[in-house]
């Protein structure tokens, strides 16, 4: 009764467009007040305090702020220039530049929509100048942007790490190989789609080592960000949370004093915007503490795991069912909210299938990242549509070939654990 009432109220509130955090908190409160056998309301207060008292969560506002500072500090423009000097001379070069720039910027922002906005605003107009259709460029940018939640630092990985109580540093390392594979897959897909575009295939510039060296010098401060963050975490110099503080200080120094693209007077606006974004995320995480504890008291995770394992004990089938569920959820629910709600429910199922929790974190994040590119939620589609000036239906239709690549790689990541655990020490 507790579980049915809680989940029923949650989806009823979401259906009437209530914010997810408010829906979770109100559903938890009403169940505690109205349903027989539910724990007292004081449990909600305790759960909120416990959820808020989490040192790893401090990494979320720090990386959000660092991403905003780096985006405003001109790093995306310099990254695009460096990517162009590397692969702009080959056939379909600007398509490759787009994807490569998304991968580089993903290692700075940790956000998928931010990657689409930053790279799309630079690349889509440039690609149109040499003949790329805007719908093609917009779809490619939307797909490339989803790499932002796989290549560290990744905010969804931080949220999953807190929810599942696993190493965030290992999650960061586990996302690198899948992120790179997605980037390569998008390049190959773009090349295949453009195979009949003779004009684009024939327009190529000669490779210039001097241009690469010049562009590298201009972008070196931006390119050092992932090296500092990952090197510091994996080298044991600082924790992922402390890495967020390092990234903030570094981005202020570079943006204000090195590149000079940020004025000191503009910092308060950046801080305010980041505080707003971080507040929305953290409120959701804190409220989810009480919601998750009530689910645990109602034995929902154990019952769900038992129901799925009773259906089939084959790990291949169990993982396929989990993937289908996550793909559907990703189409309708925001990624962070989905991770918070589903991690305590699905982690026991993954454990029953013998899946490493770090590997499962990658599976869950990749599944939900695909939701950035699938209607009706499809945040990346809407951002790319806005930046590219293309109708949302045109972007949605043009992204289908990339969706096929996403599903193929999702299956590979699911059933070949070494792809995720290669760098994570698993």
N, C-alpha and C positions, 0 to 999 in steps of 0.2 A: 504493500500500500504506500509506503514512504517513497519507494523508488518510482512507482508509477506517477504519483502526485508530483514529485519533484521534476521529473523529466517532462511530464505533460505540461506543467506550468511554464517550464523554461521555453519550450517550443511555442506555446501559446503566446507568450510575451514577445518572443522573437518575431512571430508571425505578424504581430501588430506594429512592427518596426521599433520596438523598444531596444535601446542599446544593450548589447550582450552583457556587459558588466552589471547594468541595472537589472536585467532579466534574471541573471544568476542570483544576485543578492536578494531580490524580492521573492523569488521562488523558494530560496532556502529559508528566508524568514517566515513566509506564510506556512510552509510545511511544518516548521518547528512550532508555530503557534496553533495550527488548526488540525493537524493529523495526529490521531491517537498513536502512542508508542514512539513518537519522534523525540529526540533529545531536547533538553531545555534551551531557550534562546541564548543563555549565557555561553553555550558552546560556540555560537556564531561569533560572538565578541572575541573569545579566546582564539578561534581559528584565524580571524582577521589579523590579530596581533602577531600570532605565530608566523603567518604567511608573509607579513610585512618585515619581520625581523630576519631577513635573509641577506647575508653579505654578497653572495653571487648576483643577486638582483640589482645591485648598484651598477653592475656592468651595463645594464640596459640603457639608462639615461646617459651614461658616459659615451657609449658607442653611438647613440642617436645624435648627441651633441657633436661628436667628432665627425660624423658623416655630414651633418649640416655645415659645419665649418669648412670641411674639405671641398664640398660641392660649391660653396660660395667663394672659396679661395682660389678658383680657377684650375683645380687639379683635373677635372674632367676634360677640359679643353686641351690641356697638355698631354693627357693620356691618349686622347684621340690622335693627336699629332704624332706621338711616338708609335702607336699602332700603325698609323698610315706609313711611316717611314720603314716599318718592318715588312709589311705585306701589301702595301698599296700598289706595288709594281706588278703583281701577278694577276692572272685572269680573275675576274670578279673580285678584284682587290678590295673595293670599298665594302663589299658584303663581309669579307673576312675582317676588315678593319672594324666594322660595327661590332661583330661578335667578340673580337679580341679586346676591344675597348670596354665592352660590357664585363668581360672577365676581370680586367684590370680594375675597373671601378668597383666591381663587386667586392674586391679585396679591400676596399676603402670604406664603402658605405654600409655594407651588411644588410641592405634593404633592396628588395626587388623593384618596387615602384620608383624609388629614388634613382636606381640605375637606369631605368627606362627614360625617366625625365631628363637626367643629366646627359646621357649619351644620345638619346633621340633628338634633343634640341640642337645638337651639333651635327649629327650624322645624317638625319633624314633630308635636310635641305641640301647638304653636300652631295648625297647620292642622287637626288633629283636632277642636279645640274648636269650630270653625265649620262642621264637617261634611265635611271632606275625608277620604276613606278612607285609612287608614294605608298600605295597599299602594301607592296612587297617590302619596302624599307621599314614601314611601321610594324608589320607582322614580325619581321626578323628582329627588330629591337625589342618587341614585347616578349618574344621567345628568349632572346639573349638575356633579358633582364631577370628572368627567373633564376639565373645562376647566382644572383645576388644573395640568395638565402642558403646557398650551398658552400660557396667559397668563403672562408672565414675572413673577418669576424661576422657571425651570423646571429641575429637577434632570435630567430626561431630556435636555433641550437641552444642558446642560453636559457630560453624558457623551458625547452624540453629537459635540459640538464638539471634545472631546478626541480621540475615536476617529477622526473624519474630518479633524482638523486644520483646522477652519474657525472663523471668528469667532463666539464665543459671543454677543457683543453683537448681531451681525446676526441670529443665531438668535432671540434674545429679541424683537427688533423684528418678525421674521417671524411670530411666534406670536400677535401681538396681534389682527390682523384675523380669522384663523381662529377664535380663541377667542371673540371677540365674535359672530361669525356663528353659532357653535354655541349660544351663549346665546340669541340671538334665535330660532333654530330651535326650541329647547326651549320657549320661551314660546309660540310659535305652535302647537306640537304640543299643549301642555297646554291651551291655549284651545280647540283643536279637540276634544280628548277630553272637555272639560267643557261642550260646547255645549248638552247636554240637561239639565245640572244647574241648574235654574232657581233653586233656593234659593241656591246658591253665586253664581250670576250676579247675583242681586238684592241680596246683602249687600255693601254698599259704603259707605265713609265719604267724607265730603267732603275734598277736598284742602285742606291747611292750610299756607300758606307759613311761618307761625310755627313749626309743628311741624317742617318741613324745616330751618329755620334752627337750631332748638334741637338737633335730632338731628345736624345737620352739625357744630355746635360740639362736641358730645360725642364724635363719631367722627373729628374732623379729624386727630388724631394717627395714627389707623390709616390713614386715606385718603391721608395724605402719603407712606406707605411706597413705593408704586409710583412716585410722582412723583419721589421722591428717587433711587430705584434707577435707573429708566430715564433720568431727566433727567441724572443723573451719568454714566451709561455713554455715552449718545448725545451728551452735551455734551462728552465727552472729559475730564471731571474725574477719573474713576477707572475702572479696569478692572472687568469683572464679578467678578473675585476680590476686589478691594478693596471692591466694592459689598457683598459678603457681610459683610465686617468692619464696614462702616458700618451695615448692617441689624442686626447683633448689638448694637452699642453703642446704637443708637437704640431697639431693643426693650427693652433693659434699663432705659434711662433712662425711657421712657414707662411700662413695666409696673410699675416700682418706685416712681418718684418723681412721675409725672404721674397715672396712673390708680390706683396704689396697690393693684392686684390681686395683685401678687407681693411676697412678703416676701423680704428678703435671705437669710433662713435657708432658703428654698425653692430658691434658685438651684443649689446643688450637685445636687439631685435632677434638675433640668431638664438640667444639664450632663451628668449620668451617662446619662440617657435618650437625649439627642442623640448622645453619644459611642457608645453601643451601635448606634444606627441608622446613624450615619456609618461606623462600623467595618465593618459588614456590606457597605455599598456599596463602600467603598474596597478592601477585601480582594478583592472580586469584580473590580474594575477592574484591580488590580495583577496578579492571577493571569491575567487575560485577556491581559496583555501577552505572556506566553510562549506561550499558546494561539494567539493571533493571529499571532505570528511564525512558529510552526510551520506554520500554515495557509498563510502566504505562501510559505514555503520549499517546501511541497508543491504550489504553483501552484493552490491551490483557487480563489481569487478569479478568476484569469484563466480557468480552465477553466469555472467556473460562468457567467461572463459570456459566454464563447464559446458554451456550450451553449444559453443562452437566446437569444442573438442569432442563432444558427443556426436556431432554431425559427421566429423571425420577426424581421425587421428593422424592422417598423413600431413606432415609439415608443409608439403608443397601446396596442398589444398587449403590448409589453414592460412598460409601467407597470401594465396590468391584471393581468398575471401576478405582478408584484412585490406588488401590493396583495393579491391572493388569498393569496399565501404569508404576508405579514405578518399578515393577519387570522387565519389559522389558527394561526400561531405565538403571536399575542397571546392566544389562547384557552387556551394551555397553559404559557406561559413568562412569567416576571416581566419587566416592561418594561425595566429597566436591563440585566438579563442578556441579553435579546434584542438590545438596541441594541449591546452590546459584541460579541456573537458575530456578528451579521448585518451590521453596518456595513462591515467590510472585505470581506465577501462580495458585498454588493449595490451598494455604491457604484460599482464598475466597470460594473455593469449599467446603473445610472442614467446614468453618464457616456456609455456607448454609445448611450443613448437621447437624449442631449443635455440632460439634466436638470441644472440648477444644483444644486450640493451643498447650498446653503442651503435651496432648495425641497425637495430630497429629504429633508433633515432634518425638515422639517415633515410631509411625507408619511409618513415612517417613524413619527414621534412620534404623529401622529393615528391611524394604523393600530393601533399598539400601545396607545394610550389607549382605543380601543374595546374592547380586551381587558379593561380594568377592569370592563366592564359585560356581559361574555359568559361564561357558564359554560364549562368547569368551574372556571377560576381565578377570574375575576370578583371581584377584591378589593372593589371598590365595592359589589357586590351583598351580600357578606357583612357589610361594615361597616354598610350601610343596613339590612340585615335585623336586625342586632344592636341598632342605635340605635333603629329603629322598632318593634321587637318583632313583626316580621312574618316568616312562614316564607320561606325563601330561594326556594322555588318560586313563591310569590305575587309576590315582587319581580321574579323573572326573567320571569314572564309579563307583568307590568305594564310592563316596560321595552321591550317589543317595538316600540311606536309610535316611541319615541325612537331605537331602533336603526335604523329606516327612515330617520329624519332624519340619523342619523350617516353612513349609507352614501351618501346623496344628497350631503351636504356633502363627504365624503371624495372622491367622484368630481369634484366641482367644484374642490376644492383641488388634486387631482392634475392635472387637464387645463387649469386656468386658473392658470398660475404667478403672475400679477400679484396674486392674492389674498394669497399669502405674501410676495411680493417688494415689495409696494407701499411698506411702511415700512422694508424692509431695504436699500433703495437698489439693488435689482436690476432 
